[in-house]
């Protein structure tokens, strides 16, 4: 496996854990959490690897999303 494939797999697993954690944090189902995540600016940053943000822990990223884009969840 080359580095690009490994990076893609890493990001996919990160997103899976992040979405599951968002669903738990906001008491919503996985589909709702996924929809909100993929409509966030954070998802774009992770996809592009902006500032190495994809290497942060998924719980830290979930907290960042809650703090920077609270309108997505309306909690």
Gaussian input, Z-matrix of N, CA and C with variables (Angstrom, degrees):
# hf/3-21g

backbone

0 1
 N
 C     1     B1
 C     2     B2     1     A1
 N     3     B3     2     A2     1     D1
 C     4     B4     3     A3     2     D2
 C     5     B5     4     A4     3     D3
 N     6     B6     5     A5     4     D4
 C     7     B7     6     A6     5     D5
 C     8     B8     7     A7     6     D6
 N     9     B9     8     A8     7     D7
 C    10    B10     9     A9     8     D8
 C    11    B11    10    A10     9     D9
 N    12    B12    11    A11    10    D10
 C    13    B13    12    A12    11    D11
 C    14    B14    13    A13    12    D12
 N    15    B15    14    A14    13    D13
 C    16    B16    15    A15    14    D14
 C    17    B17    16    A16    15    D15
 N    18    B18    17    A17    16    D16
 C    19    B19    18    A18    17    D17
 C    20    B20    19    A19    18    D18
 N    21    B21    20    A20    19    D19
 C    22    B22    21    A21    20    D20
 C    23    B23    22    A22    21    D21
 N    24    B24    23    A23    22    D22
 C    25    B25    24    A24    23    D23
 C    26    B26    25    A25    24    D24
 N    27    B27    26    A26    25    D25
 C    28    B28    27    A27    26    D26
 C    29    B29    28    A28    27    D27
 N    30    B30    29    A29    28    D28
 C    31    B31    30    A30    29    D29
 C    32    B32    31    A31    30    D30
 N    33    B33    32    A32    31    D31
 C    34    B34    33    A33    32    D32
 C    35    B35    34    A34    33    D33
 N    36    B36    35    A35    34    D34
 C    37    B37    36    A36    35    D35
 C    38    B38    37    A37    36    D36
 N    39    B39    38    A38    37    D37
 C    40    B40    39    A39    38    D38
 C    41    B41    40    A40    39    D39
 N    42    B42    41    A41    40    D40
 C    43    B43    42    A42    41    D41
 C    44    B44    43    A43    42    D42
 N    45    B45    44    A44    43    D43
 C    46    B46    45    A45    44    D44
 C    47    B47    46    A46    45    D45
 N    48    B48    47    A47    46    D46
 C    49    B49    48    A48    47    D47
 C    50    B50    49    A49    48    D48
 N    51    B51    50    A50    49    D49
 C    52    B52    51    A51    50    D50
 C    53    B53    52    A52    51    D51
 N    54    B54    53    A53    52    D52
 C    55    B55    54    A54    53    D53
 C    56    B56    55    A55    54    D54
 N    57    B57    56    A56    55    D55
 C    58    B58    57    A57    56    D56
 C    59    B59    58    A58    57    D57
 N    60    B60    59    A59    58    D58
 C    61    B61    60    A60    59    D59
 C    62    B62    61    A61    60    D60
 N    63    B63    62    A62    61    D61
 C    64    B64    63    A63    62    D62
 C    65    B65    64    A64    63    D63
 N    66    B66    65    A65    64    D64
 C    67    B67    66    A66    65    D65
 C    68    B68    67    A67    66    D66
 N    69    B69    68    A68    67    D67
 C    70    B70    69    A69    68    D68
 C    71    B71    70    A70    69    D69
 N    72    B72    71    A71    70    D70
 C    73    B73    72    A72    71    D71
 C    74    B74    73    A73    72    D72
 N    75    B75    74    A74    73    D73
 C    76    B76    75    A75    74    D74
 C    77    B77    76    A76    75    D75
 N    78    B78    77    A77    76    D76
 C    79    B79    78    A78    77    D77
 C    80    B80    79    A79    78    D78
 N    81    B81    80    A80    79    D79
 C    82    B82    81    A81    80    D80
 C    83    B83    82    A82    81    D81
 N    84    B84    83    A83    82    D82
 C    85    B85    84    A84    83    D83
 C    86    B86    85    A85    84    D84
 N    87    B87    86    A86    85    D85
 C    88    B88    87    A87    86    D86
 C    89    B89    88    A88    87    D87
 N    90    B90    89    A89    88    D88
 C    91    B91    90    A90    89    D89
 C    92    B92    91    A91    90    D90
 N    93    B93    92    A92    91    D91
 C    94    B94    93    A93    92    D92
 C    95    B95    94    A94    93    D93
 N    96    B96    95    A95    94    D94
 C    97    B97    96    A96    95    D95
 C    98    B98    97    A97    96    D96
 N    99    B99    98    A98    97    D97
 C   100   B100    99    A99    98    D98
 C   101   B101   100   A100    99    D99
 N   102   B102   101   A101   100   D100
 C   103   B103   102   A102   101   D101
 C   104   B104   103   A103   102   D102
 N   105   B105   104   A104   103   D103
 C   106   B106   105   A105   104   D104
 C   107   B107   106   A106   105   D105
 N   108   B108   107   A107   106   D106
 C   109   B109   108   A108   107   D107
 C   110   B110   109   A109   108   D108
 N   111   B111   110   A110   109   D109
 C   112   B112   111   A111   110   D110
 C   113   B113   112   A112   111   D111
 N   114   B114   113   A113   112   D112
 C   115   B115   114   A114   113   D113
 C   116   B116   115   A115   114   D114
 N   117   B117   116   A116   115   D115
 C   118   B118   117   A117   116   D116
 C   119   B119   118   A118   117   D117
 N   120   B120   119   A119   118   D118
 C   121   B121   120   A120   119   D119
 C   122   B122   121   A121   120   D120
 N   123   B123   122   A122   121   D121
 C   124   B124   123   A123   122   D122
 C   125   B125   124   A124   123   D123
 N   126   B126   125   A125   124   D124
 C   127   B127   126   A126   125   D125
 C   128   B128   127   A127   126   D126
 N   129   B129   128   A128   127   D127
 C   130   B130   129   A129   128   D128
 C   131   B131   130   A130   129   D129
 N   132   B132   131   A131   130   D130
 C   133   B133   132   A132   131   D131
 C   134   B134   133   A133   132   D132
 N   135   B135   134   A134   133   D133
 C   136   B136   135   A135   134   D134
 C   137   B137   136   A136   135   D135
 N   138   B138   137   A137   136   D136
 C   139   B139   138   A138   137   D137
 C   140   B140   139   A139   138   D138
 N   141   B141   140   A140   139   D139
 C   142   B142   141   A141   140   D140
 C   143   B143   142   A142   141   D141
 N   144   B144   143   A143   142   D142
 C   145   B145   144   A144   143   D143
 C   146   B146   145   A145   144   D144
 N   147   B147   146   A146   145   D145
 C   148   B148   147   A147   146   D146
 C   149   B149   148   A148   147   D147
 N   150   B150   149   A149   148   D148
 C   151   B151   150   A150   149   D149
 C   152   B152   151   A151   150   D150
 N   153   B153   152   A152   151   D151
 C   154   B154   153   A153   152   D152
 C   155   B155   154   A154   153   D153
 N   156   B156   155   A155   154   D154
 C   157   B157   156   A156   155   D155
 C   158   B158   157   A157   156   D156
 N   159   B159   158   A158   157   D157
 C   160   B160   159   A159   158   D158
 C   161   B161   160   A160   159   D159
 N   162   B162   161   A161   160   D160
 C   163   B163   162   A162   161   D161
 C   164   B164   163   A163   162   D162
 N   165   B165   164   A164   163   D163
 C   166   B166   165   A165   164   D164
 C   167   B167   166   A166   165   D165
 N   168   B168   167   A167   166   D166
 C   169   B169   168   A168   167   D167
 C   170   B170   169   A169   168   D168
 N   171   B171   170   A170   169   D169
 C   172   B172   171   A171   170   D170
 C   173   B173   172   A172   171   D171
 N   174   B174   173   A173   172   D172
 C   175   B175   174   A174   173   D173
 C   176   B176   175   A175   174   D174
 N   177   B177   176   A176   175   D175
 C   178   B178   177   A177   176   D176
 C   179   B179   178   A178   177   D177
 N   180   B180   179   A179   178   D178
 C   181   B181   180   A180   179   D179
 C   182   B182   181   A181   180   D180
 N   183   B183   182   A182   181   D181
 C   184   B184   183   A183   182   D182
 C   185   B185   184   A184   183   D183
 N   186   B186   185   A185   184   D184
 C   187   B187   186   A186   185   D185
 C   188   B188   187   A187   186   D186
 N   189   B189   188   A188   187   D187
 C   190   B190   189   A189   188   D188
 C   191   B191   190   A190   189   D189
 N   192   B192   191   A191   190   D190
 C   193   B193   192   A192   191   D191
 C   194   B194   193   A193   192   D192
 N   195   B195   194   A194   193   D193
 C   196   B196   195   A195   194   D194
 C   197   B197   196   A196   195   D195
 N   198   B198   197   A197   196   D196
 C   199   B199   198   A198   197   D197
 C   200   B200   199   A199   198   D198
 N   201   B201   200   A200   199   D199
 C   202   B202   201   A201   200   D200
 C   203   B203   202   A202   201   D201
 N   204   B204   203   A203   202   D202
 C   205   B205   204   A204   203   D203
 C   206   B206   205   A205   204   D204
 N   207   B207   206   A206   205   D205
 C   208   B208   207   A207   206   D206
 C   209   B209   208   A208   207   D207
 N   210   B210   209   A209   208   D208
 C   211   B211   210   A210   209   D209
 C   212   B212   211   A211   210   D210
 N   213   B213   212   A212   211   D211
 C   214   B214   213   A213   212   D212
 C   215   B215   214   A214   213   D213
 N   216   B216   215   A215   214   D214
 C   217   B217   216   A216   215   D215
 C   218   B218   217   A217   216   D216
 N   219   B219   218   A218   217   D217
 C   220   B220   219   A219   218   D218
 C   221   B221   220   A220   219   D219
 N   222   B222   221   A221   220   D220
 C   223   B223   222   A222   221   D221
 C   224   B224   223   A223   222   D222

   B1=1.4567
   B2=1.5195
   B3=1.3080
   B4=1.4586
   B5=1.5291
   B6=1.3123
   B7=1.4580
   B8=1.5110
   B9=1.3164
   B10=1.4724
   B11=1.5189
   B12=1.3245
   B13=1.4654
   B14=1.5219
   B15=1.3225
   B16=1.4567
   B17=1.5220
   B18=1.3135
   B19=1.4672
   B20=1.5221
   B21=1.3263
   B22=1.4601
   B23=1.5284
   B24=1.3262
   B25=1.4620
   B26=1.5239
   B27=1.3336
   B28=1.4637
   B29=1.5248
   B30=1.3320
   B31=1.4690
   B32=1.5277
   B33=1.3307
   B34=1.4625
   B35=1.5272
   B36=1.3142
   B37=1.4663
   B38=1.5247
   B39=1.3216
   B40=1.4630
   B41=1.5258
   B42=1.3236
   B43=1.4592
   B44=1.5291
   B45=1.3293
   B46=1.4612
   B47=1.5273
   B48=1.3199
   B49=1.4698
   B50=1.5259
   B51=1.3206
   B52=1.4630
   B53=1.5248
   B54=1.3087
   B55=1.4631
   B56=1.5283
   B57=1.3264
   B58=1.4650
   B59=1.5271
   B60=1.3134
   B61=1.4668
   B62=1.5310
   B63=1.3106
   B64=1.4664
   B65=1.5294
   B66=1.3246
   B67=1.4667
   B68=1.5286
   B69=1.3129
   B70=1.4699
   B71=1.5244
   B72=1.3297
   B73=1.4616
   B74=1.5235
   B75=1.3219
   B76=1.4643
   B77=1.5259
   B78=1.3335
   B79=1.4619
   B80=1.5275
   B81=1.3241
   B82=1.4539
   B83=1.5277
   B84=1.3222
   B85=1.4626
   B86=1.5370
   B87=1.3168
   B88=1.4685
   B89=1.5279
   B90=1.3170
   B91=1.4709
   B92=1.5229
   B93=1.3167
   B94=1.4619
   B95=1.5267
   B96=1.3342
   B97=1.4676
   B98=1.5280
   B99=1.3301
   B100=1.4579
   B101=1.5274
   B102=1.3070
   B103=1.4623
   B104=1.5218
   B105=1.3024
   B106=1.4619
   B107=1.5302
   B108=1.3205
   B109=1.4638
   B110=1.5271
   B111=1.3265
   B112=1.4682
   B113=1.5271
   B114=1.3275
   B115=1.4615
   B116=1.5329
   B117=1.3093
   B118=1.4628
   B119=1.5258
   B120=1.3034
   B121=1.4681
   B122=1.5253
   B123=1.3318
   B124=1.4562
   B125=1.5291
   B126=1.3147
   B127=1.4689
   B128=1.5259
   B129=1.3208
   B130=1.4654
   B131=1.5289
   B132=1.3235
   B133=1.4681
   B134=1.5210
   B135=1.3172
   B136=1.4604
   B137=1.5282
   B138=1.3177
   B139=1.4675
   B140=1.5227
   B141=1.3212
   B142=1.4643
   B143=1.5246
   B144=1.3236
   B145=1.4615
   B146=1.5152
   B147=1.3270
   B148=1.4627
   B149=1.5283
   B150=1.3163
   B151=1.4702
   B152=1.5325
   B153=1.3243
   B154=1.4575
   B155=1.5188
   B156=1.3287
   B157=1.4657
   B158=1.5216
   B159=1.3218
   B160=1.4587
   B161=1.5311
   B162=1.3198
   B163=1.4611
   B164=1.5329
   B165=1.3315
   B166=1.4617
   B167=1.5279
   B168=1.3052
   B169=1.4529
   B170=1.5312
   B171=1.3220
   B172=1.4660
   B173=1.5285
   B174=1.3328
   B175=1.4603
   B176=1.5257
   B177=1.3117
   B178=1.4691
   B179=1.5244
   B180=1.3184
   B181=1.4678
   B182=1.5304
   B183=1.3261
   B184=1.4666
   B185=1.5253
   B186=1.3098
   B187=1.4636
   B188=1.5280
   B189=1.3324
   B190=1.4682
   B191=1.5245
   B192=1.3214
   B193=1.4642
   B194=1.5248
   B195=1.3222
   B196=1.4699
   B197=1.5222
   B198=1.3312
   B199=1.4647
   B200=1.5251
   B201=1.3317
   B202=1.4683
   B203=1.5273
   B204=1.3432
   B205=1.4631
   B206=1.5352
   B207=1.3436
   B208=1.4718
   B209=1.5367
   B210=1.3098
   B211=1.4695
   B212=1.5307
   B213=1.3271
   B214=1.4545
   B215=1.5237
   B216=1.3199
   B217=1.4560
   B218=1.5137
   B219=1.2990
   B220=1.4632
   B221=1.5101
   B222=1.3412
   B223=1.4675
   B224=1.5058
   A1=109.18
   A2=114.76
   A3=117.76
   A4=110.63
   A5=115.74
   A6=121.90
   A7=113.94
   A8=117.32
   A9=120.09
   A10=111.67
   A11=116.49
   A12=120.35
   A13=109.79
   A14=116.60
   A15=120.20
   A16=111.74
   A17=117.01
   A18=121.49
   A19=110.91
   A20=116.64
   A21=120.94
   A22=110.63
   A23=116.87
   A24=120.92
   A25=110.05
   A26=116.75
   A27=120.85
   A28=110.93
   A29=116.77
   A30=120.44
   A31=111.37
   A32=117.03
   A33=120.10
   A34=110.72
   A35=116.99
   A36=120.39
   A37=111.01
   A38=116.39
   A39=120.45
   A40=109.66
   A41=116.27
   A42=120.31
   A43=111.34
   A44=117.47
   A45=120.47
   A46=110.82
   A47=116.44
   A48=120.48
   A49=110.83
   A50=116.67
   A51=121.78
   A52=110.66
   A53=117.72
   A54=121.77
   A55=110.57
   A56=117.05
   A57=120.37
   A58=110.48
   A59=116.63
   A60=120.40
   A61=110.91
   A62=117.60
   A63=120.73
   A64=110.89
   A65=116.48
   A66=120.77
   A67=110.31
   A68=115.64
   A69=120.13
   A70=111.30
   A71=117.04
   A72=121.55
   A73=112.64
   A74=115.79
   A75=120.75
   A76=113.01
   A77=115.63
   A78=121.39
   A79=111.89
   A80=114.65
   A81=119.95
   A82=108.22
   A83=116.97
   A84=117.89
   A85=110.26
   A86=114.90
   A87=120.24
   A88=112.43
   A89=117.22
   A90=119.71
   A91=111.62
   A92=117.09
   A93=120.47
   A94=110.37
   A95=116.47
   A96=120.31
   A97=110.62
   A98=116.56
   A99=120.80
   A100=110.72
   A101=116.55
   A102=121.01
   A103=110.99
   A104=116.42
   A105=120.30
   A106=110.94
   A107=116.57
   A108=119.90
   A109=110.72
   A110=117.07
   A111=119.67
   A112=113.49
   A113=117.35
   A114=121.07
   A115=111.55
   A116=116.39
   A117=119.98
   A118=111.90
   A119=114.68
   A120=120.48
   A121=110.29
   A122=116.17
   A123=120.67
   A124=110.99
   A125=117.81
   A126=121.12
   A127=110.45
   A128=116.63
   A129=120.58
   A130=111.29
   A131=115.83
   A132=120.09
   A133=111.37
   A134=116.73
   A135=120.33
   A136=109.84
   A137=116.82
   A138=120.62
   A139=112.02
   A140=116.37
   A141=119.78
   A142=112.46
   A143=116.63
   A144=119.89
   A145=112.63
   A146=115.87
   A147=121.43
   A148=111.16
   A149=116.17
   A150=123.88
   A151=113.22
   A152=118.49
   A153=120.67
   A154=113.14
   A155=116.46
   A156=121.59
   A157=112.21
   A158=117.19
   A159=120.75
   A160=112.96
   A161=117.17
   A162=119.99
   A163=113.05
   A164=116.94
   A165=120.04
   A166=109.53
   A167=116.02
   A168=122.12
   A169=110.20
   A170=116.69
   A171=120.35
   A172=112.39
   A173=118.40
   A174=120.39
   A175=110.84
   A176=116.61
   A177=121.22
   A178=109.09
   A179=116.45
   A180=120.55
   A181=110.90
   A182=117.45
   A183=120.67
   A184=110.45
   A185=116.51
   A186=120.33
   A187=110.71
   A188=116.17
   A189=120.09
   A190=110.54
   A191=116.31
   A192=120.44
   A193=110.50
   A194=116.73
   A195=120.73
   A196=111.32
   A197=116.76
   A198=120.74
   A199=113.06
   A200=117.24
   A201=119.78
   A202=113.49
   A203=117.09
   A204=119.77
   A205=110.82
   A206=116.37
   A207=119.18
   A208=113.61
   A209=116.64
   A210=120.20
   A211=112.18
   A212=117.83
   A213=120.22
   A214=112.31
   A215=116.34
   A216=119.94
   A217=113.65
   A218=117.77
   A219=121.08
   A220=114.28
   A221=116.84
   A222=120.50
   A223=111.46
   D1=138.79
   D2=176.91
   D3=-93.32
   D4=173.05
   D5=-176.11
   D6=-60.39
   D7=-37.09
   D8=-179.01
   D9=-66.03
   D10=-39.86
   D11=179.00
   D12=-66.25
   D13=-44.64
   D14=178.36
   D15=-61.07
   D16=-41.40
   D17=178.66
   D18=-62.30
   D19=-41.81
   D20=179.84
   D21=-64.28
   D22=-44.56
   D23=178.64
   D24=-62.93
   D25=-42.72
   D26=179.11
   D27=-59.31
   D28=-46.44
   D29=-179.10
   D30=-64.44
   D31=-39.41
   D32=179.18
   D33=-62.53
   D34=-43.99
   D35=179.71
   D36=-68.32
   D37=-37.20
   D38=176.46
   D39=-60.19
   D40=-46.78
   D41=-179.44
   D42=-63.60
   D43=-38.70
   D44=177.90
   D45=-60.45
   D46=-47.83
   D47=-179.68
   D48=-66.19
   D49=-40.93
   D50=-179.24
   D51=-63.35
   D52=-45.84
   D53=-179.52
   D54=-64.41
   D55=-43.18
   D56=178.21
   D57=-61.70
   D58=-40.11
   D59=179.33
   D60=-68.77
   D61=-38.83
   D62=176.67
   D63=-61.43
   D64=-42.21
   D65=178.93
   D66=-60.73
   D67=-42.04
   D68=178.94
   D69=-67.54
   D70=-44.80
   D71=-178.57
   D72=-61.91
   D73=-39.40
   D74=-171.80
   D75=-106.42
   D76=9.85
   D77=175.50
   D78=51.83
   D79=51.69
   D80=177.22
   D81=-131.88
   D82=169.46
   D83=-179.97
   D84=-82.05
   D85=169.74
   D86=-175.79
   D87=-62.06
   D88=-37.39
   D89=179.46
   D90=-63.25
   D91=-42.03
   D92=178.57
   D93=-65.87
   D94=-44.20
   D95=179.51
   D96=-62.59
   D97=-40.73
   D98=179.39
   D99=-64.10
   D100=-44.26
   D101=179.24
   D102=-60.26
   D103=-45.50
   D104=-179.19
   D105=-67.15
   D106=-42.06
   D107=179.35
   D108=-60.92
   D109=-49.08
   D110=-176.28
   D111=-71.10
   D112=-10.68
   D113=173.67
   D114=-98.17
   D115=7.12
   D116=-178.14
   D117=-94.06
   D118=158.09
   D119=173.90
   D120=-68.95
   D121=-29.92
   D122=179.41
   D123=-60.93
   D124=-41.09
   D125=179.43
   D126=-58.91
   D127=-40.76
   D128=178.50
   D129=-64.91
   D130=-39.64
   D131=179.60
   D132=-66.81
   D133=-40.76
   D134=178.36
   D135=-66.16
   D136=-43.94
   D137=-179.57
   D138=-60.72
   D139=-38.26
   D140=-178.09
   D141=-87.27
   D142=-10.71
   D143=-178.96
   D144=73.20
   D145=25.04
   D146=-177.67
   D147=-59.12
   D148=123.82
   D149=177.36
   D150=60.05
   D151=18.37
   D152=-178.49
   D153=68.63
   D154=20.85
   D155=-175.39
   D156=-60.04
   D157=-26.34
   D158=-177.98
   D159=-67.82
   D160=-10.01
   D161=-179.81
   D162=-93.96
   D163=-1.16
   D164=175.60
   D165=-76.35
   D166=157.40
   D167=178.13
   D168=-64.55
   D169=143.82
   D170=-177.49
   D171=-60.81
   D172=-31.41
   D173=178.44
   D174=-70.22
   D175=-36.76
   D176=176.29
   D177=-65.36
   D178=-43.29
   D179=179.89
   D180=-64.25
   D181=-39.78
   D182=178.24
   D183=-62.83
   D184=-41.28
   D185=178.41
   D186=-66.01
   D187=-41.73
   D188=177.46
   D189=-59.81
   D190=-42.81
   D191=179.91
   D192=-63.09
   D193=-43.98
   D194=179.78
   D195=-62.00
   D196=-36.50
   D197=-177.55
   D198=-80.81
   D199=-35.09
   D200=-173.99
   D201=-94.83
   D202=-20.46
   D203=-179.66
   D204=-136.68
   D205=55.37
   D206=-176.42
   D207=-62.24
   D208=-22.56
   D209=-179.67
   D210=-62.84
   D211=-20.71
   D212=179.91
   D213=-68.66
   D214=-31.03
   D215=-174.27
   D216=-108.43
   D217=-25.69
   D218=177.10
   D219=57.97
   D220=30.46
   D221=178.88
   D222=-74.38

